Amino acid sequence: MDCVFFWVGIFVLLVALIILAYVICCVHSIDEFVRDISTIVNKCIYFVEKHLFMKRKT
């Protein structure tokens, strides 16, 4: 179980770095930025839920 949290932590850290780079590079459109953030967050939540569900199933 610790392993799952370790990988999720790394994944979240990578996403945070990507978002930071994105903000620094092109902060021209806030609406677009917010839309992208919500998409990324939804994908993260989906990924984590799918991963945990698969672990529980086995």
C-alpha distances in whole Angstrom, upper triangle without the diagonal:
4,5,5,7,9,10,11,13,15,16,17,19,20,21,23,25,26,27,29,31,32,33,35,37,38,38,41,40,37,37,36,33,32,32,30,28,27,27,24,22,22,21,18,17,18,16,13,14,15,11,9,13,12,9,11,14,13
4,5,5,6,9,10,11,13,14,15,17,19,20,21,23,25,26,27,29,30,31,33,35,36,36,40,39,36,37,35,33,31,32,30,27,27,27,24,22,23,22,18,18,19,17,14,16,17,13,12,16,16,12,14,17,17
4,5,5,6,9,10,11,12,14,15,17,19,20,21,23,24,26,27,29,30,32,33,35,35,38,37,36,36,34,32,31,31,28,26,26,26,22,21,22,20,17,17,18,15,13,15,15,12,12,15,14,12,14,17,16
4,5,5,6,9,10,11,12,14,15,17,18,20,21,22,24,26,27,28,30,32,33,33,36,35,33,33,31,29,28,28,25,23,23,22,19,18,18,17,14,14,15,12,9,11,12,8,8,12,11,9,12,15,14
4,5,5,6,9,10,10,12,14,15,16,18,20,21,22,24,25,26,28,30,31,31,34,33,31,31,30,27,26,26,24,22,22,22,18,17,18,17,13,13,15,13,10,12,14,11,10,14,14,12,14,18,18
4,6,5,6,9,10,11,13,14,15,17,19,20,21,23,24,26,27,29,30,31,34,33,32,32,31,28,27,27,25,22,23,23,19,18,20,18,14,16,17,14,12,15,16,13,13,17,17,15,17,20,20
4,5,5,6,9,10,11,12,14,15,17,18,20,21,23,24,26,27,28,29,32,31,30,30,28,26,25,25,22,20,21,20,17,16,17,15,12,14,15,11,10,13,14,11,12,15,15,14,17,19,19
4,5,5,6,9,10,10,12,14,15,16,18,20,21,22,24,26,27,27,30,29,27,27,26,23,22,22,20,17,18,17,14,13,14,12,9,10,12,9,7,11,12,10,11,14,14,14,16,19,19
4,5,5,6,9,10,10,12,14,15,16,18,20,21,23,24,26,26,29,28,27,27,26,23,22,23,20,18,18,19,15,14,16,15,11,13,15,13,11,14,16,13,14,18,18,17,19,22,23
4,6,5,6,9,10,11,12,14,15,17,18,20,21,23,24,25,28,28,26,27,25,22,22,23,20,18,19,19,15,15,17,15,12,14,16,13,12,16,17,14,16,19,19,18,21,24,24
4,5,5,6,9,10,11,12,14,15,17,18,20,21,22,23,26,25,24,24,23,20,20,20,17,15,16,15,12,12,14,11,8,11,13,10,10,14,14,13,14,18,18,17,20,22,23
4,5,5,6,9,10,10,12,14,15,16,18,20,21,21,24,23,22,22,21,18,17,18,15,13,14,14,10,10,12,11,8,10,13,11,10,14,15,14,15,19,19,19,21,24,25
4,5,5,6,9,10,10,12,14,15,17,18,20,20,24,24,22,23,22,18,19,20,17,14,16,16,13,13,16,14,11,14,17,15,14,18,19,17,19,22,22,22,24,27,28
4,5,5,6,9,10,11,12,14,15,17,18,19,22,22,21,22,20,17,18,19,15,14,16,15,12,13,15,14,11,15,16,14,14,18,19,17,20,22,23,23,25,27,28
4,5,5,6,9,10,10,12,14,15,16,17,20,19,18,19,17,14,14,15,12,10,12,12,8,9,12,11,9,12,14,13,13,17,18,17,19,22,22,23,25,27,28
4,5,5,6,9,10,10,12,14,15,15,19,19,17,18,17,13,14,15,13,10,13,13,10,10,14,13,11,14,17,16,16,19,20,20,21,24,25,25,27,30,31
4,5,5,6,9,10,11,12,14,15,18,19,18,20,18,15,16,17,14,12,16,16,12,14,17,16,14,17,20,18,18,22,23,22,24,27,27,27,30,32,33
4,5,5,6,9,10,11,12,13,16,17,16,18,15,12,14,15,11,11,14,13,10,13,16,14,13,17,18,17,18,22,22,22,24,26,27,27,30,32,33
4,5,5,6,9,10,10,11,14,14,13,14,13,9,11,12,9,8,11,12,9,11,14,14,13,16,18,18,19,21,23,23,24,27,28,28,31,32,34
4,5,5,6,9,10,10,14,15,14,16,15,11,13,15,12,11,15,15,13,14,18,17,16,19,22,21,21,24,26,25,27,30,31,31,33,35,36
4,5,5,6,9,10,13,15,15,17,15,12,15,16,13,13,16,17,14,16,19,19,18,21,23,22,23,26,27,27,29,31,32,32,35,37,38
4,6,5,6,7,10,11,12,14,11,9,12,13,10,10,14,14,12,15,18,17,17,20,22,21,23,26,27,27,29,31,32,33,35,37,38
4,6,6,5,9,10,9,12,11,8,11,13,11,11,14,15,14,16,19,19,19,21,23,23,24,27,28,29,30,33,34,34,36,38,40
4,6,7,10,12,12,16,14,11,14,17,15,14,18,19,17,19,22,22,22,25,27,26,27,30,31,31,33,35,36,37,39,41,42
4,7,9,11,13,15,14,11,15,17,14,15,19,19,17,20,23,22,22,25,27,27,28,31,32,32,34,36,37,38,40,42,43
4,5,8,10,12,10,9,13,14,12,14,17,17,17,19,22,22,22,25,26,26,28,31,32,32,34,36,37,38,40,42,43
4,6,7,10,9,7,11,13,12,13,16,17,17,18,21,22,22,24,26,27,28,30,32,32,34,36,37,38,40,42,44
4,7,9,9,9,12,13,13,15,17,18,19,21,23,24,24,27,28,29,31,33,34,35,37,38,40,41,43,44,46
4,6,5,6,9,10,11,12,15,16,17,18,20,21,23,25,26,27,29,30,32,33,35,36,37,39,41,42,44
4,5,5,6,9,10,10,12,14,15,16,18,20,21,22,24,25,27,28,30,31,33,34,36,37,39,40,42
4,5,5,6,9,10,11,12,14,15,17,18,20,21,23,24,26,27,29,30,32,33,35,36,37,39,41
4,6,5,6,9,10,11,12,14,15,17,18,20,21,22,24,26,27,28,30,31,33,35,36,37,39
4,5,5,6,9,10,11,12,14,15,16,18,20,21,22,24,26,27,29,30,31,33,34,36,38
4,5,5,6,9,10,10,12,14,15,16,18,20,21,22,24,26,27,28,30,32,33,34,37
4,5,5,6,9,10,11,12,14,15,17,18,20,21,22,24,26,27,28,30,32,33,35
4,6,5,6,9,10,11,12,14,15,16,18,20,21,22,24,26,27,29,30,31,33
4,5,5,6,9,10,10,12,14,15,16,18,20,21,22,24,26,27,28,30,32
4,5,5,6,9,10,10,12,14,15,16,18,20,21,22,24,26,27,28,31
4,5,5,6,9,10,11,12,14,15,16,18,20,21,22,24,26,27,29
4,5,5,6,9,10,10,12,14,15,16,18,20,21,23,24,26,28
4,5,5,6,9,10,11,12,14,15,16,18,20,21,22,24,26
4,5,5,6,9,10,10,12,14,15,16,18,20,21,22,25
4,5,5,6,9,10,10,12,14,15,16,18,20,21,23
4,5,5,6,9,10,10,12,14,15,17,18,20,22
4,5,5,6,8,10,11,12,14,15,16,18,20
4,6,5,6,8,10,10,12,14,15,16,19
4,6,5,6,9,10,11,12,14,15,17
4,5,5,6,8,10,11,12,14,16
4,5,5,6,8,10,10,12,15
4,6,5,6,9,10,10,13
4,5,5,6,9,10,11
4,5,5,6,9,10
4,5,5,6,9
4,5,5,7
4,6,6
4,6
4
